[in-house]
Every structure is written in structure tokens, then in C-alpha cells.
Amino acid sequence: MLAELTVIELGDYVAVPMCGKLLAGLGAEVIKVEPPGRGDSARRHGPFPGDVPHAERSGLFLHLNVNKSAVTLDAATDEGRALLADLLAL
């Protein structure tokens, strides 16, 4: 339904990623942007397998980010802003 739409997701934690998840589920290409070093806040919230926290195994993060691509960039730097501008030009 939304196959010709590209969404650049700049939000964090739950609200914006949930909107991105819904759009991705409807066929949009969603590209998640995460800050370097820390990533999305949802990575630090469980549930985690075996109750062992791990940024790549957060059930919340995984649930909210299915069917998305992802990039890491620092929008506070000139290089990061240039990369973000390139993404927005897609």
C-alpha cells in the first residue's frame, strides 16, 4: 500500500518507532537513524532473554523495529548533518 514511500525515522524509545513500525508494516521503506555509541533508548529496556540486558536483544527494541533499515549518524556534526541531508533527499 505504501511501497513508494520512504520514511526517515528520527525518533527514540517507543512513540516514533511504533509509528515507523506501522508504516513499515504497510509497505513503506523505513530507515531508522540512531545516534552513535548509545543507539535508541529502547535498546536498554527489556524484556531480555534470560533477563540478561543486551543492546541487540531487547524485546522492546526488536518488536518496534521489524522491517526497518538502520543507520548510525551524529546529527551534531557537519558530516552527520550531510549524511542526514542525503537520506532526506531519497
TIDREN-540458 format. One record per atom (N, C-alpha, C): residue number from 0; residue in three letters; atom name; x, y, z. Coordinates in nm, 2 decimals. Each point is the difference from the previous one (the first is absolute). Layout:
! TIDREN-540458
seq: NUM, type: Ala, atom: CA, x: X, y: Y, z: Z .
...
***
This chain:
! TIDREN-540458
seq: 0, type: Met, atom: N, x: 0.08, y: -0.12, z: 0.00 .
seq: 0, type: Met, atom: CA, x: -0.08, y: 0.12, z: 0.00 .
seq: 0, type: Met, atom: C, x: 0.09, y: 0.13, z: 0.00 .
seq: 1, type: Leu, atom: N, x: 0.11, y: 0.00, z: 0.08 .
seq: 1, type: Leu, atom: CA, x: 0.08, y: 0.12, z: 0.01 .
seq: 1, type: Leu, atom: C, x: 0.14, y: -0.03, z: -0.06 .
seq: 2, type: Ala, atom: N, x: 0.01, y: -0.10, z: -0.10 .
seq: 2, type: Ala, atom: CA, x: 0.13, y: -0.04, z: -0.05 .
seq: 2, type: Ala, atom: C, x: 0.08, y: 0.11, z: -0.06 .
seq: 3, type: Glu, atom: N, x: -0.05, y: 0.11, z: -0.04 .
seq: 3, type: Glu, atom: CA, x: 0.07, y: 0.10, z: -0.07 .
seq: 3, type: Glu, atom: C, x: 0.05, y: 0.11, z: 0.10 .
seq: 4, type: Leu, atom: N, x: -0.03, y: -0.02, z: 0.13 .
seq: 4, type: Leu, atom: CA, x: 0.03, y: 0.10, z: 0.10 .
seq: 4, type: Leu, atom: C, x: 0.13, y: -0.04, z: 0.08 .
seq: 5, type: Thr, atom: N, x: 0.09, y: 0.09, z: 0.02 .
seq: 5, type: Thr, atom: CA, x: 0.12, y: -0.02, z: 0.08 .
seq: 5, type: Thr, atom: C, x: -0.02, y: 0.09, z: 0.12 .
seq: 6, type: Val, atom: N, x: 0.02, y: -0.05, z: 0.12 .
seq: 6, type: Val, atom: CA, x: -0.01, y: 0.07, z: 0.12 .
seq: 6, type: Val, atom: C, x: 0.13, y: 0.00, z: 0.07 .
seq: 7, type: Ile, atom: N, x: 0.05, y: 0.12, z: 0.04 .
seq: 7, type: Ile, atom: CA, x: 0.12, y: 0.01, z: 0.08 .
seq: 7, type: Ile, atom: C, x: -0.05, y: 0.02, z: 0.15 .
seq: 8, type: Glu, atom: N, x: 0.03, y: -0.10, z: 0.08 .
seq: 8, type: Glu, atom: CA, x: -0.05, y: 0.00, z: 0.14 .
seq: 8, type: Glu, atom: C, x: 0.11, y: 0.06, z: 0.09 .
seq: 9, type: Leu, atom: N, x: -0.03, y: 0.11, z: 0.06 .
seq: 9, type: Leu, atom: CA, x: 0.10, y: 0.07, z: 0.09 .
seq: 9, type: Leu, atom: C, x: -0.04, y: 0.00, z: 0.14 .
seq: 10, type: Gly, atom: N, x: -0.10, y: -0.08, z: 0.04 .
seq: 10, type: Gly, atom: CA, x: -0.05, y: 0.00, z: 0.14 .
seq: 10, type: Gly, atom: C, x: 0.07, y: -0.11, z: 0.08 .
seq: 11, type: Asp, atom: N, x: -0.04, y: 0.00, z: 0.13 .
seq: 11, type: Asp, atom: CA, x: 0.07, y: -0.08, z: 0.10 .
seq: 11, type: Asp, atom: C, x: -0.10, y: -0.06, z: 0.09 .
seq: 12, type: Tyr, atom: N, x: 0.03, y: -0.12, z: 0.05 .
seq: 12, type: Tyr, atom: CA, x: -0.07, y: -0.08, z: 0.10 .
seq: 12, type: Tyr, atom: C, x: -0.13, y: -0.07, z: -0.05 .
seq: 13, type: Val, atom: N, x: -0.12, y: 0.06, z: 0.02 .
seq: 13, type: Val, atom: CA, x: -0.12, y: -0.08, z: -0.04 .
seq: 13, type: Val, atom: C, x: -0.09, y: 0.07, z: -0.11 .
seq: 14, type: Ala, atom: N, x: -0.04, y: 0.12, z: 0.03 .
seq: 14, type: Ala, atom: CA, x: -0.10, y: 0.07, z: -0.09 .
seq: 14, type: Ala, atom: C, x: 0.04, y: 0.00, z: -0.15 .
seq: 15, type: Val, atom: N, x: 0.11, y: 0.06, z: -0.03 .
seq: 15, type: Val, atom: CA, x: 0.04, y: 0.02, z: -0.14 .
seq: 15, type: Val, atom: C, x: 0.03, y: -0.14, z: -0.06 .
seq: 16, type: Pro, atom: N, x: 0.08, y: -0.09, z: 0.07 .
seq: 16, type: Pro, atom: CA, x: 0.02, y: -0.13, z: -0.06 .
seq: 16, type: Pro, atom: C, x: -0.13, y: -0.08, z: -0.02 .
seq: 17, type: Met, atom: N, x: -0.10, y: 0.02, z: 0.08 .
seq: 17, type: Met, atom: CA, x: -0.12, y: -0.07, z: -0.02 .
seq: 17, type: Met, atom: C, x: -0.07, y: 0.05, z: -0.13 .
seq: 18, type: Cys, atom: N, x: 0.00, y: 0.13, z: -0.02 .
seq: 18, type: Cys, atom: CA, x: -0.05, y: 0.05, z: -0.12 .
seq: 18, type: Cys, atom: C, x: 0.07, y: -0.05, z: -0.12 .
seq: 19, type: Gly, atom: N, x: 0.14, y: -0.01, z: 0.01 .
seq: 19, type: Gly, atom: CA, x: 0.08, y: -0.05, z: -0.11 .
seq: 19, type: Gly, atom: C, x: -0.04, y: -0.15, z: -0.03 .
seq: 20, type: Lys, atom: N, x: -0.02, y: -0.07, z: 0.11 .
seq: 20, type: Lys, atom: CA, x: -0.03, y: -0.14, z: -0.01 .
seq: 20, type: Lys, atom: C, x: -0.13, y: -0.02, z: -0.08 .
seq: 21, type: Leu, atom: N, x: -0.10, y: 0.08, z: 0.03 .
seq: 21, type: Leu, atom: CA, x: -0.13, y: 0.00, z: -0.07 .
seq: 21, type: Leu, atom: C, x: 0.02, y: 0.03, z: -0.14 .
seq: 22, type: Leu, atom: N, x: 0.07, y: 0.10, z: -0.04 .
seq: 22, type: Leu, atom: CA, x: 0.03, y: 0.04, z: -0.13 .
seq: 22, type: Leu, atom: C, x: 0.07, y: -0.11, z: -0.08 .
seq: 23, type: Ala, atom: N, x: 0.10, y: -0.06, z: 0.07 .
seq: 23, type: Ala, atom: CA, x: 0.08, y: -0.11, z: -0.07 .
seq: 23, type: Ala, atom: C, x: -0.09, y: -0.12, z: -0.02 .
seq: 24, type: Gly, atom: N, x: -0.09, y: -0.02, z: 0.09 .
seq: 24, type: Gly, atom: CA, x: -0.10, y: -0.11, z: -0.02 .
seq: 24, type: Gly, atom: C, x: -0.10, y: 0.02, z: -0.11 .
seq: 25, type: Leu, atom: N, x: -0.01, y: 0.13, z: -0.04 .
seq: 25, type: Leu, atom: CA, x: -0.09, y: 0.03, z: -0.11 .
seq: 25, type: Leu, atom: C, x: 0.08, y: 0.01, z: -0.13 .
seq: 26, type: Gly, atom: N, x: 0.13, y: -0.03, z: 0.01 .
seq: 26, type: Gly, atom: CA, x: 0.08, y: -0.01, z: -0.13 .
seq: 26, type: Gly, atom: C, x: 0.10, y: 0.11, z: -0.02 .
seq: 27, type: Ala, atom: N, x: 0.00, y: 0.10, z: 0.09 .
seq: 27, type: Ala, atom: CA, x: 0.10, y: 0.11, z: -0.02 .
seq: 27, type: Ala, atom: C, x: 0.14, y: -0.04, z: 0.03 .
seq: 28, type: Glu, atom: N, x: 0.10, y: 0.05, z: -0.07 .
seq: 28, type: Glu, atom: CA, x: 0.14, y: -0.02, z: 0.04 .
seq: 28, type: Glu, atom: C, x: 0.03, y: 0.09, z: 0.12 .
seq: 29, type: Val, atom: N, x: 0.03, y: -0.05, z: 0.11 .
seq: 29, type: Val, atom: CA, x: 0.03, y: 0.08, z: 0.12 .
seq: 29, type: Val, atom: C, x: 0.15, y: -0.01, z: 0.03 .
seq: 30, type: Ile, atom: N, x: 0.06, y: 0.11, z: 0.01 .
seq: 30, type: Ile, atom: CA, x: 0.15, y: 0.00, z: 0.04 .
seq: 30, type: Ile, atom: C, x: 0.01, y: 0.07, z: 0.13 .
seq: 31, type: Lys, atom: N, x: 0.04, y: -0.08, z: 0.10 .
seq: 31, type: Lys, atom: CA, x: 0.01, y: 0.05, z: 0.14 .
seq: 31, type: Lys, atom: C, x: 0.14, y: 0.06, z: 0.02 .
seq: 32, type: Val, atom: N, x: 0.00, y: 0.12, z: 0.05 .
seq: 32, type: Val, atom: CA, x: 0.13, y: 0.07, z: 0.03 .
seq: 32, type: Val, atom: C, x: 0.03, y: 0.00, z: 0.15 .
seq: 33, type: Glu, atom: N, x: 0.11, y: -0.06, z: 0.04 .
seq: 33, type: Glu, atom: CA, x: 0.04, y: -0.01, z: 0.14 .
seq: 33, type: Glu, atom: C, x: 0.13, y: 0.08, z: 0.02 .
seq: 34, type: Pro, atom: N, x: 0.01, y: 0.06, z: 0.12 .
seq: 34, type: Pro, atom: CA, x: 0.13, y: 0.07, z: 0.03 .
seq: 34, type: Pro, atom: C, x: 0.11, y: -0.10, z: 0.03 .
seq: 35, type: Pro, atom: N, x: 0.12, y: 0.03, z: -0.03 .
seq: 35, type: Pro, atom: CA, x: 0.11, y: -0.09, z: 0.03 .
seq: 35, type: Pro, atom: C, x: 0.03, y: -0.02, z: 0.15 .
seq: 36, type: Gly, atom: N, x: 0.04, y: -0.12, z: 0.03 .
seq: 36, type: Gly, atom: CA, x: 0.04, y: -0.02, z: 0.14 .
seq: 36, type: Gly, atom: C, x: -0.11, y: -0.05, z: 0.09 .
seq: 37, type: Arg, atom: N, x: -0.11, y: 0.06, z: -0.01 .
seq: 37, type: Arg, atom: CA, x: -0.11, y: -0.04, z: 0.09 .
seq: 37, type: Arg, atom: C, x: -0.12, y: -0.06, z: -0.07 .
seq: 38, type: Gly, atom: N, x: -0.03, y: 0.04, z: -0.12 .
seq: 38, type: Gly, atom: CA, x: -0.11, y: -0.05, z: -0.07 .
seq: 38, type: Gly, atom: C, x: -0.14, y: 0.04, z: 0.06 .
seq: 39, type: Asp, atom: N, x: -0.10, y: -0.06, z: -0.04 .
seq: 39, type: Asp, atom: CA, x: -0.14, y: 0.03, z: 0.04 .
seq: 39, type: Asp, atom: C, x: -0.01, y: -0.04, z: 0.15 .
seq: 40, type: Ser, atom: N, x: -0.07, y: 0.08, z: 0.08 .
seq: 40, type: Ser, atom: CA, x: -0.02, y: -0.03, z: 0.14 .
seq: 40, type: Ser, atom: C, x: -0.07, y: -0.14, z: 0.02 .
seq: 41, type: Ala, atom: N, x: -0.08, y: -0.04, z: -0.09 .
seq: 41, type: Ala, atom: CA, x: -0.07, y: -0.13, z: 0.02 .
seq: 41, type: Ala, atom: C, x: 0.10, y: -0.11, z: 0.01 .
seq: 42, type: Arg, atom: N, x: 0.12, y: 0.01, z: -0.05 .
seq: 42, type: Arg, atom: CA, x: 0.10, y: -0.11, z: 0.01 .
seq: 42, type: Arg, atom: C, x: 0.03, y: -0.03, z: 0.14 .
seq: 43, type: Arg, atom: N, x: -0.02, y: 0.09, z: 0.09 .
seq: 43, type: Arg, atom: CA, x: 0.03, y: -0.02, z: 0.14 .
seq: 43, type: Arg, atom: C, x: -0.12, y: -0.04, z: 0.09 .
seq: 44, type: His, atom: N, x: -0.11, y: -0.03, z: -0.07 .
seq: 44, type: His, atom: CA, x: -0.12, y: -0.05, z: 0.08 .
seq: 44, type: His, atom: C, x: -0.04, y: -0.14, z: -0.05 .
seq: 45, type: Gly, atom: N, x: -0.04, y: -0.08, z: 0.10 .
seq: 45, type: Gly, atom: CA, x: -0.03, y: -0.14, z: -0.03 .
seq: 45, type: Gly, atom: C, x: -0.14, y: -0.01, z: -0.06 .
seq: 46, type: Pro, atom: N, x: -0.04, y: -0.12, z: -0.01 .
seq: 46, type: Pro, atom: CA, x: 0.06, y: -0.12, z: 0.05 .
seq: 46, type: Pro, atom: C, x: 0.12, y: -0.05, z: -0.08 .
seq: 47, type: Phe, atom: N, x: 0.09, y: -0.07, z: 0.08 .
seq: 47, type: Phe, atom: CA, x: 0.12, y: -0.05, z: -0.06 .
seq: 47, type: Phe, atom: C, x: 0.00, y: -0.15, z: 0.02 .
seq: 48, type: Pro, atom: N, x: 0.05, y: -0.08, z: -0.10 .
seq: 48, type: Pro, atom: CA, x: 0.01, y: -0.14, z: 0.02 .
seq: 48, type: Pro, atom: C, x: 0.08, y: -0.04, z: 0.13 .
seq: 49, type: Gly, atom: N, x: -0.05, y: -0.08, z: 0.08 .
seq: 49, type: Gly, atom: CA, x: 0.07, y: -0.04, z: 0.12 .
seq: 49, type: Gly, atom: C, x: 0.02, y: 0.12, z: 0.10 .
seq: 50, type: Asp, atom: N, x: -0.07, y: 0.11, z: -0.02 .
seq: 50, type: Asp, atom: CA, x: 0.01, y: 0.12, z: 0.08 .
seq: 50, type: Asp, atom: C, x: 0.14, y: 0.05, z: 0.00 .
seq: 51, type: Val, atom: N, x: 0.08, y: -0.02, z: -0.10 .
seq: 51, type: Val, atom: CA, x: 0.13, y: 0.05, z: -0.02 .
seq: 51, type: Val, atom: C, x: 0.00, y: 0.12, z: -0.10 .
seq: 52, type: Pro, atom: N, x: 0.01, y: 0.13, z: 0.05 .
seq: 52, type: Pro, atom: CA, x: 0.00, y: 0.11, z: -0.09 .
seq: 52, type: Pro, atom: C, x: 0.10, y: -0.01, z: -0.11 .
seq: 53, type: His, atom: N, x: -0.04, y: 0.04, z: -0.12 .
seq: 53, type: His, atom: CA, x: 0.09, y: 0.00, z: -0.11 .
seq: 53, type: His, atom: C, x: -0.07, y: 0.09, z: -0.11 .
seq: 54, type: Ala, atom: N, x: 0.08, y: 0.10, z: -0.05 .
seq: 54, type: Ala, atom: CA, x: -0.06, y: 0.09, z: -0.09 .
seq: 54, type: Ala, atom: C, x: -0.06, y: -0.06, z: -0.13 .
seq: 55, type: Glu, atom: N, x: 0.05, y: -0.11, z: -0.04 .
seq: 55, type: Glu, atom: CA, x: -0.04, y: -0.07, z: -0.12 .
seq: 55, type: Glu, atom: C, x: -0.12, y: -0.10, z: 0.03 .
seq: 56, type: Arg, atom: N, x: -0.03, y: -0.02, z: 0.12 .
seq: 56, type: Arg, atom: CA, x: -0.10, y: -0.10, z: 0.03 .
seq: 56, type: Arg, atom: C, x: -0.13, y: 0.05, z: 0.08 .
seq: 57, type: Ser, atom: N, x: -0.01, y: 0.13, z: 0.00 .
seq: 57, type: Ser, atom: CA, x: -0.12, y: 0.06, z: 0.07 .
seq: 57, type: Ser, atom: C, x: -0.13, y: -0.04, z: -0.08 .
seq: 58, type: Gly, atom: N, x: -0.09, y: -0.06, z: 0.07 .
seq: 58, type: Gly, atom: CA, x: -0.12, y: -0.04, z: -0.06 .
seq: 58, type: Gly, atom: C, x: -0.08, y: 0.12, z: -0.05 .
seq: 59, type: Leu, atom: N, x: 0.00, y: 0.11, z: 0.09 .
seq: 59, type: Leu, atom: CA, x: -0.07, y: 0.12, z: -0.04 .
seq: 59, type: Leu, atom: C, x: 0.06, y: 0.06, z: -0.13 .
seq: 60, type: Phe, atom: N, x: 0.14, y: 0.01, z: -0.01 .
seq: 60, type: Phe, atom: CA, x: 0.06, y: 0.06, z: -0.11 .
seq: 60, type: Phe, atom: C, x: -0.03, y: -0.09, z: -0.13 .
seq: 61, type: Leu, atom: N, x: 0.02, y: -0.13, z: 0.02 .
seq: 61, type: Leu, atom: CA, x: -0.02, y: -0.08, z: -0.12 .
seq: 61, type: Leu, atom: C, x: -0.15, y: 0.00, z: -0.05 .
seq: 62, type: His, atom: N, x: -0.09, y: 0.01, z: 0.10 .
seq: 62, type: His, atom: CA, x: -0.14, y: 0.01, z: -0.04 .
seq: 62, type: His, atom: C, x: -0.03, y: 0.12, z: -0.08 .
seq: 63, type: Leu, atom: N, x: 0.05, y: 0.11, z: 0.05 .
seq: 63, type: Leu, atom: CA, x: -0.03, y: 0.13, z: -0.07 .
seq: 63, type: Leu, atom: C, x: 0.08, y: 0.03, z: -0.13 .
seq: 64, type: Asn, atom: N, x: 0.09, y: -0.08, z: -0.03 .
seq: 64, type: Asn, atom: CA, x: 0.09, y: 0.03, z: -0.11 .
seq: 64, type: Asn, atom: C, x: 0.00, y: -0.11, z: -0.11 .
seq: 65, type: Val, atom: N, x: -0.10, y: -0.09, z: -0.01 .
seq: 65, type: Val, atom: CA, x: 0.00, y: -0.10, z: -0.10 .
seq: 65, type: Val, atom: C, x: -0.03, y: 0.07, z: -0.14 .
seq: 66, type: Asn, atom: N, x: 0.05, y: -0.05, z: -0.10 .
seq: 66, type: Asn, atom: CA, x: -0.02, y: 0.05, z: -0.14 .
seq: 66, type: Asn, atom: C, x: 0.06, y: 0.14, z: -0.02 .
seq: 67, type: Lys, atom: N, x: 0.10, y: 0.03, z: 0.07 .
seq: 67, type: Lys, atom: CA, x: 0.07, y: 0.13, z: -0.02 .
seq: 67, type: Lys, atom: C, x: 0.15, y: -0.02, z: -0.03 .
seq: 68, type: Ser, atom: N, x: 0.05, y: 0.10, z: -0.07 .
seq: 68, type: Ser, atom: CA, x: 0.14, y: 0.01, z: -0.02 .
seq: 68, type: Ser, atom: C, x: 0.05, y: 0.10, z: 0.11 .
seq: 69, type: Ala, atom: N, x: 0.13, y: 0.00, z: 0.02 .
seq: 69, type: Ala, atom: CA, x: 0.05, y: 0.09, z: 0.10 .
seq: 69, type: Ala, atom: C, x: 0.14, y: 0.06, z: -0.04 .
seq: 70, type: Val, atom: N, x: 0.02, y: 0.12, z: 0.05 .
seq: 70, type: Val, atom: CA, x: 0.13, y: 0.07, z: -0.02 .
seq: 70, type: Val, atom: C, x: 0.04, y: 0.06, z: 0.14 .
seq: 71, type: Thr, atom: N, x: 0.12, y: 0.02, z: 0.02 .
seq: 71, type: Thr, atom: CA, x: 0.05, y: 0.08, z: 0.11 .
seq: 71, type: Thr, atom: C, x: 0.07, y: 0.12, z: -0.05 .
seq: 72, type: Leu, atom: N, x: -0.04, y: 0.12, z: 0.06 .
seq: 72, type: Leu, atom: CA, x: 0.06, y: 0.12, z: -0.04 .
seq: 72, type: Leu, atom: C, x: -0.01, y: 0.10, z: 0.12 .
seq: 73, type: Asp, atom: N, x: 0.09, y: 0.09, z: 0.00 .
seq: 73, type: Asp, atom: CA, x: 0.00, y: 0.11, z: 0.11 .
seq: 73, type: Asp, atom: C, x: -0.04, y: 0.13, z: -0.07 .
seq: 74, type: Ala, atom: N, x: -0.13, y: 0.03, z: 0.02 .
seq: 74, type: Ala, atom: CA, x: -0.05, y: 0.13, z: -0.06 .
seq: 74, type: Ala, atom: C, x: 0.05, y: 0.12, z: 0.06 .
seq: 75, type: Ala, atom: N, x: 0.09, y: -0.01, z: 0.10 .
seq: 75, type: Ala, atom: CA, x: 0.06, y: 0.12, z: 0.06 .
seq: 75, type: Ala, atom: C, x: 0.13, y: 0.03, z: -0.07 .
seq: 76, type: Thr, atom: N, x: 0.04, y: -0.08, z: -0.09 .
seq: 76, type: Thr, atom: CA, x: 0.13, y: 0.03, z: -0.08 .
seq: 76, type: Thr, atom: C, x: -0.04, y: 0.03, z: -0.14 .
seq: 77, type: Asp, atom: N, x: 0.10, y: 0.07, z: -0.07 .
seq: 77, type: Asp, atom: CA, x: -0.03, y: 0.04, z: -0.14 .
seq: 77, type: Asp, atom: C, x: -0.01, y: -0.12, z: -0.09 .
seq: 78, type: Glu, atom: N, x: 0.08, y: -0.10, z: 0.03 .
seq: 78, type: Glu, atom: CA, x: -0.01, y: -0.13, z: -0.08 .
seq: 78, type: Glu, atom: C, x: -0.13, y: -0.07, z: 0.02 .
seq: 79, type: Gly, atom: N, x: -0.05, y: 0.00, z: 0.13 .
seq: 79, type: Gly, atom: CA, x: -0.13, y: -0.06, z: 0.03 .
seq: 79, type: Gly, atom: C, x: -0.11, y: 0.07, z: -0.07 .
seq: 80, type: Arg, atom: N, x: 0.00, y: 0.13, z: 0.01 .
seq: 80, type: Arg, atom: CA, x: -0.10, y: 0.08, z: -0.07 .
seq: 80, type: Arg, atom: C, x: 0.00, y: -0.02, z: -0.15 .
seq: 81, type: Ala, atom: N, x: 0.12, y: -0.01, z: -0.06 .
seq: 81, type: Ala, atom: CA, x: 0.00, y: -0.03, z: -0.14 .
seq: 81, type: Ala, atom: C, x: -0.06, y: -0.13, z: -0.04 .
seq: 82, type: Leu, atom: N, x: 0.03, y: -0.10, z: 0.08 .
seq: 82, type: Leu, atom: CA, x: -0.05, y: -0.14, z: -0.02 .
seq: 82, type: Leu, atom: C, x: -0.16, y: 0.01, z: 0.02 .
seq: 83, type: Leu, atom: N, x: -0.04, y: 0.07, z: 0.10 .
seq: 83, type: Leu, atom: CA, x: -0.15, y: 0.01, z: 0.02 .
seq: 83, type: Leu, atom: C, x: -0.06, y: 0.07, z: -0.12 .
seq: 84, type: Ala, atom: N, x: 0.06, y: 0.10, z: -0.05 .
seq: 84, type: Ala, atom: CA, x: -0.05, y: 0.08, z: -0.12 .
seq: 84, type: Ala, atom: C, x: -0.01, y: -0.10, z: -0.12 .
seq: 85, type: Asp, atom: N, x: 0.10, y: -0.09, z: -0.01 .
seq: 85, type: Asp, atom: CA, x: 0.00, y: -0.09, z: -0.11 .
seq: 85, type: Asp, atom: C, x: -0.12, y: -0.10, z: 0.01 .
seq: 86, type: Leu, atom: N, x: -0.02, y: -0.04, z: 0.13 .
seq: 86, type: Leu, atom: CA, x: -0.12, y: -0.09, z: 0.02 .
seq: 86, type: Leu, atom: C, x: -0.13, y: 0.07, z: -0.03 .
seq: 87, type: Leu, atom: N, x: -0.01, y: 0.12, z: 0.04 .
seq: 87, type: Leu, atom: CA, x: -0.13, y: 0.08, z: -0.02 .
seq: 87, type: Leu, atom: C, x: -0.02, y: 0.02, z: -0.15 .
seq: 88, type: Ala, atom: N, x: 0.10, y: 0.00, z: -0.08 .
seq: 88, type: Ala, atom: CA, x: -0.01, y: 0.02, z: -0.14 .
seq: 88, type: Ala, atom: C, x: -0.05, y: -0.12, z: -0.08 .
seq: 89, type: Leu, atom: N, x: 0.00, y: -0.12, z: 0.07 .
seq: 89, type: Leu, atom: CA, x: -0.05, y: -0.12, z: -0.07 .
seq: 89, type: Leu, atom: C, x: -0.14, y: 0.01, z: -0.05 .
***
